[in-house]
């Protein structure tokens, strides 16, 4: 059963659902993607790996996701980053290995930057990023939207984008786009202070593999490994993809 962590205050308060497995070594922390949750195939696979090896493993649902409270439409990158930092403060005493999928890759990089600036003794020991959607609200959404969609977001405050992964469209809010601009990373060196392993499918329709290459170019001072999966899609959840993920985490952790 999940534990619940209270984050925020007043109208911004929410309860974040967390599953924390006790164990040894640097805690592995799962950061899920946009509209995903901690029961995803990759998160479950990592939990099984951690159980077999007696490793500490933490996963949680951002506000508006899964078992956590809050409406998805009210959430922003700032909120999800705050959720992440609160979970790290409460459940991870040392230096974690952050595993970020899609949006979670961006959150992982933002969390690493925050920790280096505020709590360097608790900064990540390593990052594993799966199809990292860095700056996705601007680079992969706003910049690619036709003017009709931009106008709907500006005038109505929301656009419901059809999804390849759900029968329900994703609400893309003006608040999400505007808040995302506060957290853009491309355009300056990205310092993590730890090894980084990127897993990227070359058949990914959501995060182009060249986007991941651009991220590598922004990590000039770190030890970076990139695995391109020629027939891999965005989810990278096939058995062979899960093996690659577990191997990447194990090589860092």
Secondary structure, DSSP 4 states (H G I P E B T S, - for coil): --EEEEES-GGG-EEEEEEEE--EEEEEEEE--TT--TTSHHHHHHHHHHHHHTEEEEEE--TTSTTS-S-GGG--HHHHHHHHHHHHHHH--S--EEEEETHHHHHHHHHHHHHHHH-GGGS-SEEEEES--TTHIIIIIGGGS-HHHHHHHHHHSEEEE--SS-SSPEEEEHHHHHHHGGG--TTS----SSEEEEEEETT-SSS-HHHHHHHHHT-TTS-EEEEEETT--SS--SHHHHHHHHHHHHHH-
